[in-house]
Amino acid sequence: MTEKTLPVAFPVQHHTARVGDLRIHYARAGSGEPIVLLHGWPQSWAAWRNVIGALSQKYTVIVPDLRGLGSTSKPDTGYDVNTVARDIRGLVTSLGFDKIYLAGHDWGAAVAYAYAAQFREGVHKLSIFEMVLPGFGIMEEAMTPQQGGNFLWHMAFQSVPDIPYALIQGREDIYMRWFFEHYAYDPSAFSAEDVAIYVRAMTHVGSLRAGLEYYKSYFESAAQNTEHAKQPLTIPVSAWGGEACLGDATKASIDLVANDVRGGVIERCGHWIGEERPEFVAGHLLEFFGEGQ
């Protein structure tokens, strides 16, 4: 079984689209107004597989693999959030859509913010899960060493040229499993097969190198964020962190860049919102995006 053939209880179609220098893989389900869901590292479209079914009852759900990850092509450059957001904008317009509902998790959330900041007339509402935006001090403080290793050490480690790739290659299963276990509220939310989905995707040729590029581009993305923040978002935004991971830091970060923010902390949840609390995520998105319709 690959990341494209997961057992699902609703019809998901898989497609590819040529957008600039990329061949973007995306999953699509449902009909209606478009919702775009963006995953983070070290995942793929499959991070949203337990959420798509509920959303597809009302919306057209579009779930791409980001540049360099999953089954999307893996160029050498272009991993800053502005460029990746433009990839997604190209996909959206190629599908005949202009204005979307947008949600992101982890790096997908950072890309979602960059999308909303660059294409301000192209987003109805934005939802952010388990990410602190680079460039405003909150993430940078979370990267500061703490006793017991209880800090976001990987953000700095993975930004170093060459060494992370040399140490992780061939050990992707050990390395990635650590994150799924340690950043979850309840590690049993992941079966061995769940983890294997992402490990297999990360061992595709070029995936590990490309995934690390998001971290090597950290300061470029941070500078882009601080520039966007000079003009705060005016659309409704929700921001949620998991109780066992980023907590209220996610909303605190988004409060710095948007005027109309709601959200808080998801109970009994760590970082992996799509596997740990899919019913909360789907319910929140249906309620939040559906307000006023």
HUWO-V127773 format. One record per run of one state. SS is the DSSP state (alpha for helix, beta for strand, coil for the rest). FROM is the first residue (numbers start at 0). TO is the last residue. Records with the same first field share a line. If there is no record, write none. Layout:
# HUWO-V127773
SS->FROM-TO  FROM-TO
This chain:
# HUWO-V127773
coil->0-11  19-20  30-32  38-43  55-58  64-79  94-98  105-105  118-121  129-136  142-145  149-151  157-161  168-170  182-185  189-190  202-205  216-216  228-231  242-247  255-256  266-271  276-276  290-292
beta->12-18  21-29  33-37  59-63  99-104  122-128  232-241  257-265
alpha->44-54  80-93  106-117  137-141  146-148  152-156  162-167  171-181  186-188  191-201  206-215  217-227  248-254  272-275  277-289
